[in-house]
Amino acid sequence: MADRTAEELRELIREGHALLKDMRAERRAIEQLLDGIPARVDARIEERVKAGLEALGKETKAAMDRSVAKVGREFDRLEAILLGTDPASRRQGKPPLEELFRERAGGPS
């Protein structure tokens, strides 16, 4: 009976060692997996930031283009008012502002 008990204990010890070996292997696999996570997270963050910056750049350029065009149109409108070529001044028969400035300054028209 003592021999049988000793043999059962040895078998249990072998199973325990095998189980411990498996657990260590699993632990190493998990540690390797966890070690790679920060790099993957960093890569995804960089990818998203890059995409966001590209989208922002496109939107900013479009807004700037619209603003430049609006300023150009406004200068054209002011030029037309100054020269008297704008539709409202022409309809009302008003002289160009340039003439009014010259008259006021006393210069030749």
Protein Blocks (a to p, Z undefined) as FASTA:
>chain_A
ZZmmmmmmmmmmmmmmmmmmmmmmmmmmmmmmmmmmmmmmmmmmmmmmmmmmmmmmmmmm
mmmmmmmmmmmmmmmmmmmmmnopafklmmnopacfklmmmmmnopaZZ
